[in-house]
Amino acid sequence: MHRSSLLPLITYPDSNTERAVQNAVAFVQQIGGALHGMAINVDIPDVSNAVSRYLMNLPQMIYEAEATSRQHGRDLLTALAGEASAVGLSLTTEETAAAPAFMGEVTAMKARYFDLAIVSWMPGNQTVRMVSEAVLFGSGRPMLLFPEVATVSAIDHVAIAWDGSRVAARAVADAQMFLDTAAKVSVITVIGEKALEAEDIGDRLASGLVARGVPATAVSIMREAGPIGDTLQNHALEMGTKLLVMGGYGHSRVRDFVLGGATESVLNDVRLPILLTH
């Protein structure tokens, strides 16, 4: 299967680094298919008036911010082209522009035309956080959150965060490309976090995966103190997991989403590659 992955590149106010480019190329080379890089440059609305020009010279500040954003985008796309060419990866690129408040929405709409969106996560980068939420809840596609400081390695051990819910089932379906090639799959059920349908839900999913040829086993863990996302990531890392698969929880309030506990804590601190779907 010829899969296509989207790599949105943040350029404002804090830009992704070339590590985002290197990781995406290495990852797509591993799973196969093509990569599309999209530099998201900022387009700041004109809010100037006579007072702002006199006091702060806002038009010049806006011009310089937009120019810096475009340069970051072009530098990242140039680096991406070089990395892809070096390994023979099929690549297409583009530049787009959006107002700061709409960068996430633009990315989510673009992601609908790809099999997977790869978002390079940077701690404290609010633009990355906004884009991540928008893609998760607005694209209808799976999103891979990849810590920018991480190094790509073989996805031979996949963990599934399983609570028997609809979004968790959706995540398992979207992760099939990784489950089919994994040497080991761990189905993790957290005990003590919320009411579960039954005690054996992890065993039931693992059995179903084994019947389809996936080497899966069930693991039940007790919730630790602190955010549930920390519990999941701590145990996934302890088990040597290379990819954590999760459903993304959120409740719509007109335009905004109120995030579920696990989703919120994971988006606050991504410690390993995480496939999130809604």
C-alpha positions in Angstrom: 0.0 0.0 0.0 1.3 3.5 -0.9 0.6 5.5 2.2 0.8 9.3 2.3 1.8 11.3 5.3 1.5 15.0 6.0 4.2 16.9 7.9 3.0 20.3 9.0 6.0 22.6 9.9 5.5 25.3 12.4 7.3 28.6 11.6 5.7 31.1 14.1 6.3 32.3 16.7 8.7 29.5 17.5 9.8 27.4 14.6 10.2 23.6 14.4 13.9 22.6 14.1 15.5 20.4 11.5 15.1 17.5 13.9 11.4 17.5 13.0 12.4 17.0 9.3 14.9 14.3 10.1 12.5 12.4 12.3 9.7 12.5 9.8 11.8 11.3 6.9 13.2 8.4 9.0 9.8 7.5 10.1 8.1 7.5 6.7 11.0 5.6 5.2 10.3 2.9 7.8 6.5 2.7 7.2 6.8 3.2 3.5 4.9 5.6 1.2 5.3 9.3 0.4 5.7 12.4 2.5 4.2 15.9 2.0 5.8 18.8 3.8 3.7 21.9 4.5 5.3 25.0 5.9 2.7 27.0 7.8 3.7 30.6 7.6 2.0 33.3 9.6 -0.3 35.9 8.0 -0.9 38.6 10.6 -4.1 40.6 10.1 -3.5 44.3 9.6 -4.3 46.0 12.9 -2.4 49.2 12.3 -3.7 52.7 12.8 -2.2 56.1 13.2 -1.5 55.7 16.9 0.1 52.2 16.5 2.3 53.5 13.7 3.4 56.4 15.9 3.9 54.5 19.1 5.0 51.0 18.1 5.5 50.9 14.4 3.3 47.9 14.2 3.3 47.6 10.4 7.1 47.1 10.4 6.9 44.6 13.2 4.2 42.6 11.3 6.3 42.7 8.1 9.4 41.5 10.0 7.5 38.7 11.8 6.0 37.4 8.5 9.3 37.6 6.7 11.0 35.6 9.5 8.2 33.0 9.4 8.6 32.6 5.6 12.3 32.2 5.9 12.0 29.6 8.6 9.5 27.7 6.4 11.7 27.8 3.4 14.7 26.7 5.4 12.8 23.7 6.8 11.5 22.7 3.4 15.0 22.9 1.9 16.3 20.7 4.7 13.4 18.3 4.2 14.1 18.0 0.5 17.8 17.2 1.2 16.9 14.5 3.8 14.3 12.9 1.5 16.6 13.0 -1.5 19.4 11.3 0.5 17.2 8.2 1.2 15.2 8.2 -2.0 11.9 9.1 -0.3 9.0 10.4 -2.4 8.4 14.0 -1.4 6.1 16.9 -2.2 6.2 20.3 -0.5 4.2 23.5 -0.3 4.0 26.7 1.6 0.7 28.1 3.0 -0.2 31.0 5.2 -2.7 31.5 8.0 -3.5 33.9 10.7 -2.1 32.8 14.1 -5.6 31.7 15.3 -6.3 29.6 12.2 -3.1 27.7 11.8 -4.6 24.6 13.4 -7.8 24.7 11.3 -5.8 25.1 8.1 -3.6 22.1 9.0 -6.6 19.9 10.0 -8.3 20.6 6.7 -5.2 19.7 4.8 -4.7 16.5 6.8 -8.0 15.1 5.6 -6.3 14.3 2.3 -3.6 12.1 3.8 -3.4 8.8 5.6 -1.5 10.2 8.6 -0.4 13.5 10.0 3.0 13.7 11.7 3.2 16.5 14.2 6.6 17.3 15.7 5.9 18.1 19.4 7.9 20.7 21.2 7.5 21.4 24.9 5.9 24.7 25.7 5.1 25.5 22.0 1.5 26.7 22.0 1.2 26.7 18.3 2.2 23.1 18.1 -0.4 22.4 20.9 -3.1 24.2 18.9 -2.2 22.4 15.7 -2.2 19.0 17.5 -5.7 19.6 19.0 -7.1 20.8 15.7 -5.7 17.8 13.7 -6.9 15.4 16.3 -10.5 16.6 16.5 -10.9 18.2 13.1 -9.1 16.1 10.5 -10.8 12.7 10.8 -7.3 11.1 10.4 -4.8 9.6 12.8 -2.1 11.9 14.1 1.4 10.8 15.2 2.8 13.0 17.9 6.6 12.7 17.7 8.8 14.4 20.4 11.2 16.6 18.4 14.1 15.6 20.7 13.4 11.8 20.2 15.2 9.6 17.8 13.4 7.3 15.3 13.9 3.6 15.9 12.2 0.5 14.7 8.5 0.3 15.7 8.8 -3.3 16.9 6.8 -2.9 20.1 3.5 -1.2 20.1 1.3 -0.5 23.2 -2.4 0.1 23.0 -4.1 2.2 25.7 -7.4 0.2 26.0 -10.6 1.0 27.9 -13.1 -0.6 25.6 -14.4 2.8 24.4 -15.4 3.9 20.8 -12.4 6.2 20.4 -10.0 3.4 21.7 -11.5 1.0 19.1 -11.1 3.7 16.4 -7.4 4.1 17.4 -6.8 0.4 17.1 -8.2 0.4 13.6 -6.1 3.4 12.6 -3.0 1.8 14.0 -3.4 -1.4 11.9 -0.4 -0.4 9.7 1.8 -0.6 12.8 0.2 -3.6 14.5 0.7 -5.7 11.3 4.4 -5.2 11.4 5.1 -5.2 15.1 7.0 -8.0 16.8 5.1 -7.4 20.0 1.9 -5.6 20.9 0.9 -4.9 24.5 -2.8 -4.1 25.4 -2.6 -1.8 28.4 -5.7 -1.4 30.7 -5.4 1.0 33.6 -7.2 -0.2 36.8 -8.6 2.4 39.2 -8.9 5.2 36.7 -12.6 4.8 35.7 -15.3 2.2 35.6 -14.7 -0.4 32.9 -17.2 -2.6 31.0 -15.6 -5.7 32.4 -12.3 -6.9 34.0 -11.3 -8.9 30.9 -11.5 -6.2 28.3 -7.8 -6.2 27.7 -7.7 -10.0 27.3 -10.6 -9.9 24.9 -8.9 -7.3 22.6 -5.6 -9.2 22.7 -7.4 -12.5 21.8 -9.0 -10.8 18.8 -5.7 -9.4 17.6 -4.0 -12.7 18.0 -6.8 -14.3 15.9 -5.8 -11.8 13.2 -2.2 -12.7 13.4 -1.0 -9.8 15.7 1.3 -10.9 18.5 -0.7 -9.3 21.3 -0.8 -9.8 25.1 -2.9 -8.0 27.7 -1.3 -6.0 30.6 -3.3 -4.5 33.5 -1.7 -1.7 35.5 -2.7 0.3 38.5 -3.1 4.0 38.1 -0.3 6.0 39.6 -0.7 9.3 41.4 -0.8 12.2 39.0 -2.2 12.5 35.5 -3.4 9.3 33.8 -1.3 10.2 30.7 1.8 10.0 32.9 0.8 6.5 34.1 0.4 5.3 30.5 3.6 6.8 29.2 5.6 5.6 32.3 4.6 2.0 31.8 4.9 2.1 28.0 8.5 3.4 28.4 9.3 0.8 31.1 8.1 -2.0 28.8 10.3 -0.7 25.9 7.4 0.5 23.8 8.3 2.4 20.6 4.8 3.6 19.9 1.8 4.2 22.1 -1.7 4.1 20.5 -4.5 6.0 22.2 -7.9 7.4 21.5 -8.3 11.1 21.8 -11.1 12.3 24.1 -12.8 15.6 23.8 -16.3 17.2 24.2 -17.3 19.9 21.8 -18.3 23.3 23.0 -19.1 25.0 19.7 -15.6 25.6 18.3 -13.5 24.5 21.3 -12.9 21.0 22.7 -12.8 20.2 26.4 -10.1 17.5 26.5 -10.4 14.3 28.4 -7.9 13.7 31.2 -5.6 11.3 29.4 -5.5 13.4 26.2 -4.9 16.6 28.2 -1.9 15.1 30.1 -0.4 13.5 27.0 -0.6 16.7 25.0 1.1 18.5 27.9 4.1 16.2 28.0 4.9 13.8 25.1 7.6 11.4 26.0 7.5 8.8 23.2 5.8 8.6 19.8 2.1 8.5 20.3 -0.6 7.7 17.7 -3.8 9.6 18.6 -7.1 9.4 16.8 -10.6 10.6 17.5 
